Amino acid sequence: MPRVTIKKKEYKLIDFKVWVIGQMALNHKTQAQLGEALGVTQGEISQKLKIPDKRKKEKVRLDAFTLGQVLEIFDYFDASPEDRLRLLTM
């Protein structure tokens, strides 16, 4: 299904969550390690990274990460400038 402009924020947030999950796998990091770096619990990281199930009509949690946490995550995974720009711009 094509992406529609009205849900751009939701799509960007899901893209960011998928990127973080991928980086965790590539760098062999756990949710607990990421939570420790951000100063939150593993359970909170799990909830923030949860991708909603469309079949259950779950909504995207738009307040998942603060800007400070996003920047810390970029530094933690040493994100490239291209990834930062792609994930932060609307």
C-alpha positions as a Markdown table, in Angstrom:
| # | Residue | x | y | z |
|---|---|---|---|---|
| 1 | Met | 0.0 | 0.0 | 0.0 |
| 2 | Pro | 1.4 | 3.4 | -0.9 |
| 3 | Arg | 2.3 | 5.9 | 1.8 |
| 4 | Val | 0.0 | 8.9 | 2.1 |
| 5 | Thr | 1.1 | 12.4 | 3.2 |
| 6 | Ile | -1.4 | 12.6 | 6.0 |
| 7 | Lys | 0.5 | 9.8 | 7.9 |
| 8 | Lys | 4.0 | 11.1 | 7.3 |
| 9 | Lys | 4.8 | 11.4 | 11.0 |
| 10 | Glu | 3.8 | 7.8 | 11.7 |
| 11 | Tyr | 5.8 | 6.5 | 8.7 |
| 12 | Lys | 8.9 | 8.4 | 9.8 |
| 13 | Leu | 8.6 | 7.1 | 13.4 |
| 14 | Ile | 8.2 | 3.5 | 12.1 |
| 15 | Asp | 11.2 | 4.0 | 9.8 |
| 16 | Phe | 13.2 | 5.2 | 12.8 |
| 17 | Lys | 12.1 | 2.3 | 14.9 |
| 18 | Val | 13.0 | -0.2 | 12.1 |
| 19 | Trp | 16.4 | 1.6 | 11.7 |
| 20 | Val | 17.1 | 1.3 | 15.5 |
| 21 | Ile | 16.2 | -2.4 | 15.6 |
| 22 | Gly | 18.4 | -3.0 | 12.6 |
| 23 | Gln | 21.3 | -1.2 | 14.2 |
| 24 | Met | 20.9 | -3.2 | 17.4 |
| 25 | Ala | 21.1 | -6.4 | 15.3 |
| 26 | Leu | 24.1 | -5.2 | 13.3 |
| 27 | Asn | 26.0 | -4.1 | 16.4 |
| 28 | His | 25.0 | -7.0 | 18.6 |
| 29 | Lys | 23.3 | -4.8 | 21.1 |
| 30 | Thr | 20.4 | -5.6 | 23.3 |
| 31 | Gln | 17.5 | -3.5 | 24.4 |
| 32 | Ala | 18.9 | -3.5 | 27.9 |
| 33 | Gln | 22.2 | -2.1 | 26.6 |
| 34 | Leu | 20.4 | 0.6 | 24.7 |
| 35 | Gly | 18.3 | 1.4 | 27.7 |
| 36 | Glu | 21.3 | 1.7 | 29.9 |
| 37 | Ala | 22.9 | 4.2 | 27.4 |
| 38 | Leu | 19.7 | 6.2 | 27.4 |
| 39 | Gly | 19.1 | 6.0 | 31.1 |
| 40 | Val | 15.8 | 4.0 | 30.9 |
| 41 | Thr | 14.8 | 0.5 | 31.5 |
| 42 | Gln | 14.7 | -2.4 | 29.0 |
| 43 | Gly | 11.0 | -2.5 | 29.2 |
| 44 | Glu | 10.6 | 1.1 | 28.3 |
| 45 | Ile | 12.9 | 0.5 | 25.2 |
| 46 | Ser | 10.7 | -2.4 | 24.3 |
| 47 | Gln | 7.6 | -0.3 | 24.4 |
| 48 | Lys | 9.2 | 2.5 | 22.4 |
| 49 | Leu | 10.4 | 0.2 | 19.7 |
| 50 | Lys | 7.1 | -1.7 | 19.4 |
| 51 | Ile | 5.8 | -1.5 | 15.8 |
| 52 | Pro | 2.0 | -1.5 | 15.8 |
| 53 | Asp | 0.1 | -4.4 | 14.3 |
| 54 | Lys | -2.2 | -3.1 | 11.5 |
| 55 | Arg | -4.4 | -6.2 | 11.8 |
| 56 | Lys | -5.2 | -5.3 | 15.4 |
| 57 | Lys | -5.6 | -1.6 | 14.4 |
| 58 | Glu | -3.0 | -0.5 | 16.9 |
| 59 | Lys | -1.9 | 3.1 | 16.8 |
| 60 | Val | 1.6 | 4.4 | 16.5 |
| 61 | Arg | 2.9 | 5.9 | 19.7 |
| 62 | Leu | 3.9 | 9.3 | 18.5 |
| 63 | Asp | 5.7 | 10.3 | 21.7 |
| 64 | Ala | 8.0 | 7.3 | 21.7 |
| 65 | Phe | 11.4 | 9.1 | 21.8 |
| 66 | Thr | 12.4 | 12.6 | 22.8 |
| 67 | Leu | 14.7 | 14.6 | 20.5 |
| 68 | Gly | 17.5 | 14.2 | 23.0 |
| 69 | Gln | 17.1 | 10.4 | 23.0 |
| 70 | Val | 17.1 | 10.3 | 19.2 |
| 71 | Leu | 20.3 | 12.2 | 19.1 |
| 72 | Glu | 21.8 | 9.9 | 21.8 |
| 73 | Ile | 20.8 | 6.9 | 19.7 |
| 74 | Phe | 22.4 | 8.3 | 16.6 |
| 75 | Asp | 25.6 | 8.9 | 18.6 |
| 76 | Tyr | 25.4 | 5.4 | 20.2 |
| 77 | Phe | 25.2 | 3.7 | 16.8 |
| 78 | Asp | 27.5 | 6.2 | 15.1 |
| 79 | Ala | 24.9 | 7.0 | 12.5 |
| 80 | Ser | 26.0 | 8.5 | 9.2 |
| 81 | Pro | 25.0 | 12.0 | 8.3 |
| 82 | Glu | 22.9 | 10.6 | 5.5 |
| 83 | Asp | 20.9 | 8.4 | 8.0 |
| 84 | Arg | 20.5 | 11.3 | 10.4 |
| 85 | Leu | 19.2 | 13.5 | 7.6 |
| 86 | Arg | 16.9 | 10.9 | 6.2 |
| 87 | Leu | 15.4 | 10.0 | 9.6 |
| 88 | Leu | 15.0 | 13.5 | 11.0 |
| 89 | Thr | 13.6 | 15.4 | 8.0 |
| 90 | Met | 9.9 | 15.4 | 7.2 |
